[in-house]
Amino acid sequence: MNKFCNSESLRKIRRELHQNPEIGFEENFTANRVRTFLEDNNIRYVSGLGKTGIVAWVTGQKNDSGNSVALRADMDALPIEEKSGVTYSSVNKGKMHACGHDGHVTMLLGAALFLIKNNNFSGTVYFIFQPAEEGLGGSKAMIKDGLFEKFSINEIYSIHNWPDLPVGKFGLMDGPIMASGDRIDIVIHGKGGHGGLSPHNCIDPIRIASELINKAHTIVGREINPLSPAVISICSINGGDINGFSVIPNTVKMSGTTRALDKVTQASIHCALRNLCESIEKYYGTSIELKIENKFSITFNEKSATKKALKVICENFGSESIQENHHPSMAGEDFSFMLDEVPGAYIHVGSGDDNHKHGLHSPYYDFNDEIIPTGVTLLSQLAIKSLETQV
């Protein structure tokens, strides 16, 4: 048993959550399990922020310094059919904890338990159990419901298991650690007709889509600073009927994503996509709808918070546990919106080993229970260090 948690009891909770996954804003079982745990351990909380979100808190027994810190975990699962083969596989068809949020919730519960039992500190620690991280805006929903108005939070931290890092390693840096994530939706309005008899009388949206895709994928290579990481990917296309082999459709719909690590690059991508659609419209005499929706802001680690996190990691796990040359990820994370409001840091916690080689969002993925004590230690000690060092 780790000095910061009862690993076996937390493992049971994690596997219970894994077996009962729920997608964004539907985390009722998960929220009930969190509330039960908090009540059983006399930890105060409020629920209903962002629909299913929960905020709990522990106040230290020393004279109140007025300092405060928040620790956040995401609760939602993904719409994936599980193929991991574990004995505690999902009982909810088509839903799966394929990103380890079941583990994140468990580690945050463990940190709350440790801090309520070891409350020889000054200040307040908040525990944020957030719904709908996977692109549905759970962070924004909690903020809209008054997260930072109802609770005075000076700093905020979150962790994410990272299968690309081996167990025992931690990845973080100040500045951007996760990319912005934008969804792009494109509708090409053409003029359908007979693909064999009269294609010359049509405005073929299939042809237009192919050109648009090819040119969109050259934007990063030719219109974006090569020193600024960026991604444009068209990931789906829908037009016509597979059995209508001679029918040119009226419309084609596409969707995709853009990613960037700075706001200038993000804006440049948006501008280039708009210019591309407008130029193709004029050339073909068609109409193109382009919608860009910001799903994730840039996850930006504040310098002093990152320094504190590095110190906590070195003190508890050794300086050799810091992954050298750890790079930002082009994946998105909606904890970014909380970091836009309050300074803090986001940390990748190594979870890869011989038994856990599948990546995040894989139907074969399973959270590595061996890192539960690591997460509990890191979160609880981050909170204490933050409260001790706030000015």
ROMARRO-592851 format. One line per field, with one value per residue (C-alpha): residue number from 1; x, y, z. Coordinates in nm, 3 decimals, decimal comma. Layout:
i <- [NUM ...]
east <- [X ...]
north <- [Y ...]
up <- [Z ...]
//
This chain:
i <- [1 2 3 4 5 6 7 8 9 10 11 12 13 14 15 16 17 18 19 20 21 22 23 24 25 26 27 28 29 30 31 32 33 34 35 36 37 38 39 40 41 42 43 44 45 46 47 48 49 50 51 52 53 54 55 56 57 58 59 60 61 62 63 64 65 66 67 68 69 70 71 72 73 74 75 76 77 78 79 80 81 82 83 84 85 86 87 88 89 90 91 92 93 94 95 96 97 98 99 100 101 102 103 104 105 106 107 108 109 110 111 112 113 114 115 116 117 118 119 120 121 122 123 124 125 126 127 128 129 130 131 132 133 134 135 136 137 138 139 140 141 142 143 144 145 146 147 148 149 150 151 152 153 154 155 156 157 158 159 160 161 162 163 164 165 166 167 168 169 170 171 172 173 174 175 176 177 178 179 180 181 182 183 184 185 186 187 188 189 190 191 192 193 194 195 196 197 198 199 200 201 202 203 204 205 206 207 208 209 210 211 212 213 214 215 216 217 218 219 220 221 222 223 224 225 226 227 228 229 230 231 232 233 234 235 236 237 238 239 240 241 242 243 244 245 246 247 248 249 250 251 252 253 254 255 256 257 258 259 260 261 262 263 264 265 266 267 268 269 270 271 272 273 274 275 276 277 278 279 280 281 282 283 284 285 286 287 288 289 290 291 292 293 294 295 296 297 298 299 300 301 302 303 304 305 306 307 308 309 310 311 312 313 314 315 316 317 318 319 320 321 322 323 324 325 326 327 328 329 330 331 332 333 334 335 336 337 338 339 340 341 342 343 344 345 346 347 348 349 350 351 352 353 354 355 356 357 358 359 360 361 362 363 364 365 366 367 368 369 370 371 372 373 374 375 376 377 378 379 380 381 382 383 384 385 386 387 388 389 390 391]
east <- [0,000 0,135 0,158 -0,078 -0,358 -0,510 -0,425 -0,649 -0,968 -0,902 -0,834 -1,180 -1,340 -1,151 -1,265 -1,623 -1,614 -1,454 -1,735 -1,999 -1,879 -2,093 -2,042 -2,040 -2,312 -2,456 -2,215 -2,490 -2,352 -2,004 -2,125 -2,330 -2,025 -1,817 -2,083 -2,108 -1,733 -1,728 -2,017 -1,864 -1,549 -1,718 -1,590 -1,811 -1,925 -2,177 -2,305 -2,481 -2,217 -2,207 -2,502 -2,320 -2,009 -1,908 -1,684 -1,563 -1,329 -1,109 -0,995 -0,677 -0,681 -0,417 -0,515 -0,665 -0,415 -0,678 -0,479 -0,658 -0,585 -0,798 -0,729 -0,936 -1,029 -1,246 -1,529 -1,662 -1,606 -1,603 -1,850 -1,627 -1,708 -1,460 -1,229 -0,983 -1,099 -1,057 -1,292 -1,440 -1,513 -1,789 -2,145 -2,273 -2,268 -2,084 -1,935 -1,589 -1,335 -1,071 -0,886 -0,838 -1,084 -1,196 -0,841 -0,827 -1,146 -1,010 -0,679 -0,859 -1,077 -0,762 -0,608 -0,922 -0,916 -0,549 -0,596 -0,904 -0,702 -0,381 -0,512 -0,222 -0,209 -0,348 -0,595 -0,851 -0,813 -1,093 -1,155 -1,324 -1,493 -1,562 -1,805 -1,782 -1,413 -1,420 -1,515 -1,856 -1,753 -1,775 -1,513 -1,697 -2,024 -1,881 -1,731 -2,064 -2,235 -2,008 -1,715 -1,475 -1,737 -1,868 -1,524 -1,217 -0,943 -0,593 -0,420 -0,535 -0,370 -0,468 -0,294 -0,347 -0,214 0,019 0,082 0,358 0,562 0,686 0,562 0,772 0,819 0,644 0,613 0,558 0,693 0,588 0,397 0,179 0,160 -0,155 -0,280 -0,589 -0,854 -1,102 -1,373 -1,428 -1,747 -1,776 -2,083 -2,037 -2,357 -2,328 -2,570 -2,636 -2,718 -2,629 -2,263 -2,259 -2,510 -2,457 -2,172 -2,086 -2,418 -2,345 -2,149 -1,989 -1,941 -1,737 -1,481 -1,482 -1,439 -1,135 -0,968 -1,056 -0,913 -0,588 -0,538 -0,640 -0,371 -0,105 -0,188 0,038 0,330 0,308 0,111 0,213 0,552 0,740 0,866 0,506 0,353 0,012 -0,228 -0,517 -0,696 -1,014 -1,138 -1,477 -1,656 -2,016 -2,165 -2,396 -2,495 -2,248 -2,506 -2,578 -2,269 -2,388 -2,552 -2,366 -2,505 -2,615 -2,407 -2,102 -2,038 -1,698 -1,562 -1,217 -0,994 -0,722 -0,455 -0,203 0,020 -0,015 -0,302 -0,133 -0,096 -0,450 -0,587 -0,371 -0,514 -0,869 -0,797 -0,635 -0,931 -1,177 -0,975 -0,953 -1,328 -1,401 -1,162 -1,306 -1,658 -1,574 -1,397 -1,671 -1,971 -2,076 -2,161 -1,948 -2,041 -1,747 -1,801 -1,514 -1,591 -1,333 -1,345 -1,027 -0,818 -0,439 -0,347 -0,094 0,117 0,195 0,567 0,560 0,299 0,510 0,813 0,618 0,502 0,857 0,973 0,697 0,786 1,156 1,092 0,858 0,983 1,338 1,478 1,538 1,160 1,131 1,116 1,386 1,283 0,915 0,722 0,379 0,099 -0,120 -0,415 -0,663 -0,777 -1,063 -0,891 -0,739 -1,044 -0,990 -0,626 -0,747 -0,919 -0,671 -0,293 -0,186 -0,031 -0,122 0,101 0,144 0,195 0,366 0,146 0,310 0,455 0,461 0,096 -0,028 0,089 -0,235 -0,277 -0,551 -0,885 -0,800 -1,076 -0,803 -0,687 -0,710 -0,590 -0,280 -0,385 -0,021 -0,004 -0,300 -0,067 0,152 -0,143 -0,266 0,080 0,132 -0,209 -0,206 0,150 0,083 -0,201 0,012 0,304 0,070 -0,087 0,254 0,405 0,125 0,208]
north <- [0,000 0,341 0,589 0,821 0,574 0,230 0,109 -0,198 -0,014 0,251 -0,018 -0,162 0,180 0,232 -0,100 -0,035 0,294 0,123 -0,130 0,145 0,406 0,704 0,960 1,336 1,495 1,149 1,060 0,985 0,654 0,804 1,117 0,907 0,694 1,007 1,155 0,832 0,825 1,190 1,141 0,826 1,023 1,342 1,554 1,849 1,900 2,057 1,893 2,000 2,233 2,165 1,927 1,629 1,803 1,801 2,027 1,904 2,075 2,021 2,307 2,271 2,281 2,555 2,924 3,002 3,174 3,248 3,044 2,796 2,542 2,315 1,966 1,848 1,509 1,427 1,173 1,087 0,785 0,748 0,606 0,303 -0,068 -0,219 -0,499 -0,504 -0,843 -0,747 -0,913 -0,574 -0,469 -0,221 -0,340 -0,040 -0,137 0,105 0,298 0,258 0,424 0,430 0,738 0,657 0,903 0,625 0,626 1,004 1,014 0,741 0,919 1,244 1,060 0,916 1,262 1,398 1,112 1,168 1,543 1,508 1,269 1,473 1,827 1,988 2,270 2,620 2,701 2,515 2,242 2,203 1,880 1,928 1,624 1,745 1,598 1,587 1,642 1,457 1,749 1,826 2,129 2,010 2,257 2,547 2,425 2,426 2,771 2,899 2,763 2,978 2,752 3,041 3,275 3,027 2,903 3,118 2,929 3,074 2,790 2,475 2,147 1,837 1,517 1,270 0,917 0,894 0,547 0,688 0,751 0,458 0,413 0,627 0,913 1,252 1,492 1,865 2,201 2,561 2,712 2,504 2,134 2,046 2,200 2,398 2,178 2,313 2,122 2,219 2,140 2,204 2,174 2,203 2,290 2,179 2,079 1,709 1,507 1,207 1,113 0,945 1,133 1,496 1,554 1,875 2,024 1,956 2,138 1,827 1,858 1,536 1,690 2,012 1,822 1,637 1,963 2,130 1,839 1,836 2,211 2,222 1,969 2,196 2,492 2,376 2,316 2,643 2,905 2,834 2,910 2,578 2,651 2,658 2,311 2,284 2,023 2,024 1,694 1,630 1,316 1,243 1,293 1,215 1,261 1,062 0,697 0,412 0,233 0,543 0,488 0,716 0,988 1,309 1,439 1,791 1,823 1,687 1,725 1,701 1,738 1,753 1,920 2,182 2,200 2,464 2,550 2,928 3,161 3,331 2,997 2,899 3,223 3,181 2,835 2,967 3,254 3,022 2,782 3,067 3,204 2,858 2,802 3,147 3,099 2,757 2,900 3,166 2,929 2,665 2,890 2,697 2,773 2,644 2,665 2,661 2,638 2,640 2,548 2,583 2,259 2,310 2,611 2,580 2,405 2,652 2,578 2,889 2,918 2,939 2,662 2,439 2,510 2,402 2,085 1,996 2,047 1,821 1,549 1,567 1,562 1,263 1,059 1,179 1,414 1,119 1,074 1,391 1,293 1,476 1,659 1,592 1,750 1,913 1,700 1,798 1,636 1,870 1,902 2,114 2,166 2,442 2,660 2,638 2,733 3,034 3,152 3,052 2,988 2,629 2,329 2,007 1,701 1,381 1,079 0,778 0,468 0,249 -0,093 -0,444 -0,500 -0,158 -0,084 0,033 0,403 0,639 0,597 0,242 -0,019 -0,237 0,026 -0,023 0,217 0,100 0,056 0,051 0,430 0,502 0,559 0,778 0,997 1,023 1,122 1,377 1,542 1,563 1,694 1,944 2,084 2,116 2,274 2,520 2,632 2,671 2,879 3,115 3,476]
up <- [0,000 -0,099 0,188 0,001 -0,077 -0,039 -0,387 -0,384 -0,285 -0,549 -0,809 -0,740 -0,790 -1,116 -1,257 -1,147 -1,337 -1,636 -1,649 -1,651 -1,903 -1,998 -2,272 -2,221 -2,005 -1,934 -1,649 -1,398 -1,268 -1,244 -1,065 -0,821 -0,747 -0,685 -0,456 -0,257 -0,205 -0,095 0,147 0,294 0,371 0,496 0,207 0,121 -0,237 -0,471 -0,787 -1,103 -1,250 -1,621 -1,576 -1,421 -1,288 -0,921 -0,713 -0,374 -0,129 0,174 0,395 0,598 0,977 1,004 1,013 0,675 0,449 0,188 -0,062 -0,285 -0,556 -0,774 -0,906 -1,201 -1,349 -1,651 -1,617 -1,964 -2,186 -2,565 -2,820 -2,890 -2,876 -2,630 -2,745 -2,455 -2,327 -1,961 -1,712 -1,620 -1,979 -2,054 -2,000 -2,199 -2,565 -2,787 -2,494 -2,348 -2,121 -2,392 -2,265 -1,897 -1,749 -1,516 -1,381 -1,356 -1,148 -0,922 -0,865 -0,780 -0,528 -0,376 -0,350 -0,182 0,068 0,148 0,199 0,424 0,643 0,626 0,644 0,826 0,574 0,531 0,256 0,048 -0,212 -0,466 -0,657 -0,993 -1,151 -1,502 -1,756 -2,133 -2,202 -2,534 -2,755 -2,606 -2,402 -2,042 -1,924 -2,085 -1,933 -1,580 -1,634 -1,768 -1,455 -1,241 -1,153 -1,098 -0,950 -0,693 -0,593 -0,536 -0,720 -0,747 -0,932 -1,110 -1,212 -1,405 -1,513 -1,795 -1,828 -2,128 -2,281 -2,504 -2,188 -1,978 -1,623 -1,392 -1,638 -1,645 -1,936 -1,904 -2,008 -1,969 -2,258 -2,491 -2,410 -2,608 -2,931 -3,011 -3,167 -3,420 -3,602 -3,963 -4,151 -4,525 -4,748 -5,124 -5,310 -5,670 -5,947 -5,981 -6,288 -6,503 -6,472 -6,813 -7,024 -6,926 -6,677 -6,866 -6,756 -6,389 -6,125 -5,980 -5,601 -5,596 -5,831 -5,630 -5,304 -5,436 -5,537 -5,209 -5,008 -5,204 -5,172 -4,805 -4,725 -4,882 -4,655 -4,372 -4,606 -4,799 -4,604 -4,243 -4,089 -4,095 -3,742 -3,613 -3,574 -3,742 -3,876 -4,122 -4,175 -4,372 -4,200 -4,354 -4,685 -4,768 -5,115 -5,335 -5,300 -5,342 -5,557 -5,765 -5,974 -6,256 -6,046 -5,970 -5,640 -5,561 -5,245 -5,070 -4,698 -4,533 -4,183 -4,035 -3,782 -3,753 -3,483 -3,377 -3,083 -3,106 -3,181 -3,479 -3,658 -3,564 -3,715 -4,026 -4,089 -4,056 -4,297 -4,553 -4,545 -4,598 -4,888 -5,044 -5,026 -5,170 -5,463 -5,549 -5,525 -5,785 -6,021 -6,029 -5,983 -5,677 -5,316 -5,028 -4,660 -4,418 -4,043 -3,795 -3,435 -3,158 -2,958 -2,758 -2,675 -2,659 -2,332 -2,194 -1,887 -1,684 -1,606 -1,225 -1,195 -1,420 -1,202 -0,894 -1,067 -1,170 -0,811 -0,676 -0,926 -0,844 -0,469 -0,482 -0,779 -0,845 -1,108 -1,342 -1,373 -1,582 -1,949 -2,142 -2,459 -2,404 -2,691 -2,698 -2,836 -3,129 -2,951 -2,783 -2,423 -2,294 -1,959 -2,172 -2,110 -1,734 -1,786 -1,985 -1,665 -1,394 -1,409 -1,371 -1,543 -1,721 -1,679 -1,879 -1,652 -1,808 -1,819 -2,082 -1,997 -2,144 -2,051 -2,159 -2,512 -2,673 -2,726 -2,615 -2,796 -2,902 -2,852 -2,695 -2,445 -2,069 -1,801 -1,614 -1,251 -1,142 -1,177 -0,945 -0,644 -0,866 -0,958 -0,599 -0,479 -0,756 -0,719 -0,340 -0,324 -0,603 -0,394 -0,083 -0,270 -0,441 -0,111 0,052 -0,226 -0,328 -0,255]
//
